[in-house]
Amino acid sequence: MSFVEIKQQDQEYIMHTYGRYPVALDHGKNATCYDVEGKEYIDMTSGIGVNALGFCDKAWIEAVTAQLQKLQHTSNLYYTAPCGEAAKLVCEKSGMKKMFFANSGAEANEGVFKAAKKYSFLKYGKGRSTIVALENSFHGRTLATLSATGQDAYHNYFFPFVDGLVFAKANDLEDTLSKLTDDVCAVIMEMVQGEGGVLPLNQQYVTAVYNACKEKDILFIVDEVQTGIGRTGSFFSYQQFGIHPDLVSCAKGLGGGLPIGGVLFGEKTEECLSAGDHGSTFGGNPVVCAGSVEILNRLNDDFLAEVQKKGEFIKNQILTMPHVTDVVGMGMMLGVSLDIDAKDVIQKCLDNGLMVLSAKTKVRLLPPLTITRKELEKGLTILADVLKSM
Ligand SMILES: Cc1ncc(COP(=O)(O)O)c(C=O)c1O
């Protein structure tokens, strides 16, 4: 099908909830892909932080297809090996104790909210179910996760939103501590606010809120949907903050391109859900989990050190480019501030064969973790040339 035919079909049959760029992608390898007309692009988006191993990684395809040829789905009424294997690897790498599999980041966050509420209900009874989230956060598109998203732009049309969510100012300790009242069961935060503009939290703030939560038996939840699975140069970003959360949500990179979400339970919460409390038809699907096992086995210390190194390289290169006023983020999750409109830069990059993202007023980069030096140099040259021309 030509681009025009693909677009026409999409226009006719797809509900238009996305502002798509005028490109139809066809195939790719690692961080290089091609549209239906054969034009080449360097990918610095990884499908919004999903394709951790890039497009069509050989070993990942082999793991997925080997499982696909054995058994594609069983329901959660029966055991399968890949599900437990993936959970074991995530727990070993994170220090968490148990895992529940969902299918997306929003679902993972629904899971952490339910777990936090039940933990508190069992220990303290009714009336201690408020969750404190941060202003400018993003936690998903379901009703509860939209309600927990601290951006007014998302709080339209779908009334009534879910009750029992209170917002604190990110990196404002006094404000956050003032929100930890007797009715609060949990606090949720992203260590780097991704959709909010690639804004890392500061260490002192995180430590102080974490300690205050510990004192009051308020559960500390980290949303690692965008920051997790090696993206920031450690397995989870919270590991660079020296904390042990009670609950963690993850998704995106864990599946490498197949849908998955995960709720991780720490020491306090590992017993809090029982049979029937939560579930998902597709959660823990053996094909998706077989792919996750391949990704998880690859994410060793050397791999993570490379992510840090590549992140530094990208940052240092971009800081020398015209119109760039700042580059922030962690590892290979970077936000570029510009003195010109990021939207124009993103469109021009695409025209010239480079895919990048936006986050608020910034250009956001989430390249596949396996992007090669050669691909990086090619992509950064396009970005530099675009910025020079503006
Ligand atoms: C921090 C964070 N949480 C949750 C989500 C929602 O994930 P999903 O789109 O898989 O539901 C996202 C998506 O971008 C995210 O960045």
The ligand as an SDF file (V2000), in Angstrom:
LIG
                    3D

 16 16  0  0  0  0  0  0  0  0999 V2000
    5.4540    7.5560   33.5820 C   0  0  0  0  0  0  0  0  0  0  0  0
    4.3560    6.9160   32.7960 C   0  0  0  0  0  0  0  0  0  0  0  0
    3.3990    6.2290   33.4330 N   0  0  0  0  0  0  0  0  0  0  0  0
    2.4030    5.6310   32.7770 C   0  0  0  0  0  0  0  0  0  0  0  0
    2.3070    5.7020   31.4130 C   0  0  0  0  0  0  0  0  0  0  0  0
    1.1710    5.0250   30.6920 C   0  0  0  0  0  0  0  0  0  0  0  0
    1.6460    3.9230   30.0020 O   0  0  0  0  0  0  0  0  0  0  0  0
    0.7340    3.2040   28.8590 P   0  0  0  0  0  0  0  0  0  0  0  0
    0.6460    4.1670   27.7480 O   0  0  0  0  0  0  0  0  0  0  0  0
    1.5010    1.9590   28.5350 O   0  0  0  0  0  0  0  0  0  0  0  0
   -0.5720    2.9090   29.4960 O   0  0  0  0  0  0  0  0  0  0  0  0
    3.2860    6.4120   30.7030 C   0  0  0  0  0  0  0  0  0  0  0  0
    3.1980    6.5290   29.2350 C   0  0  0  0  0  0  0  0  0  0  0  0
    3.8460    7.2990   28.6020 O   0  0  0  0  0  0  0  0  0  0  0  0
    4.3320    7.0300   31.4000 C   0  0  0  0  0  0  0  0  0  0  0  0
    5.2770    7.7310   30.7800 O   0  0  0  0  0  0  0  0  0  0  0  0
  1  2  1  0
  2  3  1  0
  2 15  2  0
  3  4  2  0
  4  5  1  0
  5  6  1  0
  5 12  2  0
  6  7  1  0
  7  8  1  0
  8  9  2  0
  8 10  1  0
  8 11  1  0
 12 13  1  0
 12 15  1  0
 13 14  2  0
 15 16  1  0
M  END
$$$$
